[in-house]
Amino acid sequence: MSAVLEHAQLSVRPGAEAAFLDAFAQARPLITGQPGFRSLRLSRCVERPSEFLLLVEWDSVAAHEEGFRRSPEYPRWRELLHHFYQPFPVVEHYLDALPSA
């Protein structure tokens, strides 16, 4: 079964990057224990250090949208992280377009 890749470009308020990373470390277990969760990767932009790329693999879009976002853990995720974003990120889901190499 092919994974669904959640993609979110996170623009963190300049100067708040260290606090964001600390908060993300606290928030990470809230998502990794969710049904349908496969993996998570948070990368930081070299050229723009306030920009982060969040990639989360899920079993399905529903595991993310209906599972995690409606879970009892999601309000805490939102409390820890959402105030760092300026502007708020667009979250999109992707499927592999080519077979694995």
Helices and strands as residue ranges (DSSP letters): E 4-11, H 17-32, E 37-44, E 51-58, H 61-62, I 63-67, G 68-70, H 74-81, G 82-84, E 91-94
